[in-house]
């Protein structure tokens, strides 16, 4: 039987995770075994469960218990499912639950760079990207357009931030990712990758350059919003790559640029004889 808990006390500590803890508090750096993240919407929660993430509790509008949340509740029979009328939940968390369901889940253990790159042919490297919406959108493009893994520099924002998870539509659980210990360094070269810095310089090559597209193992390096890649990063990469543009436009938003780059530089199947 599902463990349905009607909310009667807004101050119940079990609800802190949904409405009172900050993202840093959820990450619980002092006690990583207790670290949590929030998955929002049935689609995203299902992706997280499929990836092996462990649910702790669920929060849902009452009408969804036998509706869009029913299959999720069936998959998680041992956790409390907190519920109330729509207006009560809106008062509790400060906004209407437009997607109807939230789930608090244990953060998975961090993965190593060499682990997520094992067997990878195309990886994305995100340098100091701090906007959660951009992170989520880049992960969604990476999943859709053939990136085998995503690597993040130490200053990048957390892919398991609630907004990043939501914008990614759960693809943060489908694309392997890891955080680099330092950047820039020689990790990718040591793993057999050639690196392509997405940047506008005098010696940038077009993104459809045949040599670039033919690389057997390629890391596409994307820079932070506004400033782009650091000069030291560009200098250390094997290629500097540009997306040709029209009408005097000098650059794209990093999430849009990632989609163009991932599509153009994806591995293509060899034509059959």
C-alpha positions in Angstrom: 0.0 0.0 0.0 1.3 3.5 -0.8 2.3 5.6 2.2 0.2 8.7 1.6 0.7 11.5 4.1 -1.8 14.4 4.2 0.0 17.7 4.9 -1.4 19.3 8.0 1.7 21.1 9.4 3.6 23.5 7.1 6.5 23.4 9.5 7.0 19.6 9.5 10.8 19.0 9.0 10.1 16.3 6.4 9.0 19.1 4.1 12.2 21.2 4.5 13.7 19.5 1.4 11.0 20.9 -0.8 10.5 24.4 0.5 13.2 25.5 3.0 16.6 24.0 2.1 18.9 25.8 -0.3 20.7 24.0 -3.1 23.9 24.1 -1.1 22.1 22.6 1.9 20.7 19.8 -0.3 24.2 18.9 -1.4 25.2 18.5 2.2 29.0 18.7 1.6 29.8 17.7 5.2 27.7 14.6 4.9 27.7 13.5 1.2 25.9 10.3 2.0 22.9 12.4 3.0 23.0 14.7 -0.1 19.8 15.1 -2.0 18.4 16.6 -5.2 14.9 17.4 -6.4 13.5 15.9 -9.5 10.4 17.6 -10.9 7.7 16.2 -13.2 6.8 12.5 -13.9 9.0 12.3 -16.9 12.1 13.6 -15.1 11.4 11.5 -12.0 11.0 8.4 -14.1 14.4 9.1 -15.9 16.0 9.4 -12.5 14.5 6.1 -11.3 15.5 4.4 -14.5 19.1 5.6 -13.8 19.1 4.0 -10.4 18.6 7.1 -8.2 17.1 6.3 -4.8 13.9 8.2 -3.9 13.4 9.5 -0.4 10.0 11.1 -0.5 7.5 12.5 -3.0 5.3 15.6 -3.0 2.3 15.7 -5.2 -1.1 17.4 -5.7 -3.8 15.2 -4.3 -5.5 14.8 -7.7 -2.3 13.2 -9.2 -2.2 10.3 -6.7 -4.4 8.3 -9.0 -3.4 10.2 -12.1 0.0 11.2 -13.4 1.8 10.2 -10.2 0.2 6.8 -9.9 2.9 4.9 -11.8 5.7 6.6 -9.9 4.1 5.9 -6.5 3.8 2.2 -7.6 7.5 2.2 -8.3 8.3 3.7 -4.9 6.1 1.9 -2.4 8.3 2.4 0.6 8.6 6.2 0.7 6.2 8.8 2.1 4.1 10.6 -0.5 3.1 14.0 0.9 0.0 15.6 -0.5 -2.6 18.3 -0.2 -4.9 20.4 -2.3 -3.3 22.6 -5.0 -3.7 25.9 -3.1 -2.1 24.4 0.0 0.9 23.2 -1.9 1.3 26.5 -3.6 1.3 28.2 -0.2 3.9 25.7 1.1 6.4 25.9 -1.7 5.7 29.4 -2.9 4.5 28.7 -6.4 2.0 26.4 -8.2 3.2 22.9 -8.9 2.8 23.2 -12.7 4.1 19.7 -13.3 2.3 18.3 -10.3 5.0 16.1 -8.7 8.3 16.6 -6.9 10.6 13.8 -5.7 13.5 14.1 -3.3 16.2 11.7 -4.2 19.7 10.7 -3.0 22.5 12.2 -5.1 24.4 9.5 -6.9 28.1 9.1 -6.1 30.4 11.2 -8.3 31.9 9.5 -11.3 35.6 9.8 -12.4 36.6 11.5 -15.7 38.4 8.4 -17.0 35.3 6.3 -16.2 32.8 8.4 -18.1 35.3 8.8 -21.0 36.0 5.1 -21.4 34.9 4.1 -24.9 33.7 7.7 -25.6 34.3 9.2 -29.0 32.6 12.6 -28.6 32.6 14.5 -25.3 31.5 18.0 -24.3 33.6 20.1 -21.9 31.8 22.9 -20.2 34.1 25.7 -18.8 32.7 27.8 -15.9 29.1 27.8 -17.2 27.1 29.0 -14.3 23.5 29.4 -15.6 21.4 26.5 -14.6 19.1 26.8 -17.6 22.1 26.7 -20.0 23.5 23.6 -18.3 20.1 21.8 -18.6 19.7 22.8 -22.2 23.3 21.7 -23.1 22.7 18.3 -21.5 19.5 17.9 -23.5 21.4 18.7 -26.7 24.2 16.4 -25.7 21.8 13.5 -25.2 19.9 14.2 -28.4 22.9 14.8 -30.7 25.3 12.1 -29.9 27.7 13.3 -27.1 29.0 10.3 -25.2 29.8 12.3 -22.0 29.9 15.7 -20.5 32.8 17.0 -18.4 32.5 20.1 -16.2 35.2 22.4 -14.9 35.3 23.0 -11.1 33.5 26.4 -11.4 30.5 25.0 -13.4 27.2 25.0 -11.8 25.6 21.7 -10.5 23.8 19.6 -13.2 21.6 18.3 -10.4 20.3 21.8 -9.5 16.5 21.6 -9.6 16.2 24.0 -12.6 19.0 22.3 -14.5 17.4 18.9 -14.0 14.0 20.2 -15.1 15.3 22.0 -18.2 17.3 18.9 -19.2 14.1 16.9 -19.2 16.0 14.2 -17.2 18.9 13.8 -19.7 21.3 14.6 -16.8 20.6 11.0 -15.8 21.1 9.6 -19.3 24.4 11.3 -20.3 27.4 10.2 -18.2 29.1 13.2 -16.6 32.0 14.0 -14.3 33.7 17.0 -12.9 37.3 17.7 -13.7 39.7 18.2 -10.7 41.5 21.1 -12.5 41.2 23.0 -15.7 42.8 23.5 -18.1 45.1 20.5 -17.9 46.3 17.5 -19.9 43.6 15.0 -18.8 41.8 14.8 -22.2 45.1 14.6 -24.2 46.2 11.7 -21.9 42.9 10.0 -22.6 43.5 10.2 -26.4 41.2 13.1 -27.2 41.9 16.1 -29.5 40.3 19.2 -28.2 38.2 21.8 -30.1 37.7 25.2 -28.5 34.5 27.0 -29.6 35.8 30.5 -30.0 36.3 33.4 -32.5 39.9 34.0 -33.2 41.9 34.9 -36.3 42.9 31.3 -36.8 39.5 29.7 -36.1 38.5 27.0 -38.6 34.9 26.5 -39.7 32.9 23.9 -37.8 32.6 21.8 -40.9 36.4 21.6 -41.4 37.0 18.1 -42.8 40.0 17.4 -40.5 38.1 18.4 -37.4 35.1 16.3 -38.3 37.3 13.2 -39.0 38.9 13.2 -35.6 38.3 9.7 -34.0 38.1 11.1 -30.5 37.1 14.8 -30.0 36.3 17.0 -27.0 34.1 20.0 -27.8 35.0 22.8 -25.3 32.4 25.5 -24.6 32.9 28.6 -22.5 31.1 30.6 -19.9 28.2 33.0 -20.8 29.4 36.4 -21.9 33.2 36.0 -21.8 33.5 32.7 -23.5 36.6 30.5 -23.2 39.7 31.6 -21.3 42.6 32.5 -23.5 44.8 29.9 -21.8 42.1 27.2 -22.7 42.0 28.3 -26.3 45.8 28.2 -26.5 46.0 24.7 -25.2 43.3 23.2 -27.5 44.2 21.5 -30.8 41.6 23.4 -32.8 39.8 26.7 -32.4 36.4 26.4 -34.1 33.8 28.9 -35.2 30.2 28.7 -36.4 29.9 30.9 -39.5 27.1 33.4 -39.1 25.2 36.0 -41.1 23.8 39.5 -40.6 26.7 40.6 -38.5 25.8 38.4 -35.5 29.0 37.6 -33.6 28.0 34.7 -31.4 25.2 32.5 -30.1 24.0 31.7 -26.7 26.2 28.9 -25.4 23.3 26.4 -25.3 22.4 27.2 -28.9 26.0 27.0 -29.9 26.3 23.6 -28.2 23.4 22.2 -30.3 25.0 23.4 -33.5 28.4 22.0 -32.6 27.1 18.7 -31.3 25.1 18.1 -34.5 27.9 19.1 -36.9 30.7 17.2 -35.1 28.8 14.1 -34.2 30.2 10.8 -35.4 28.7 9.7 -38.7 28.2 6.1 -39.7 30.5 4.9 -42.4 28.6 4.4 -45.7 27.9 0.8 -46.5 29.6 -0.7 -49.6 
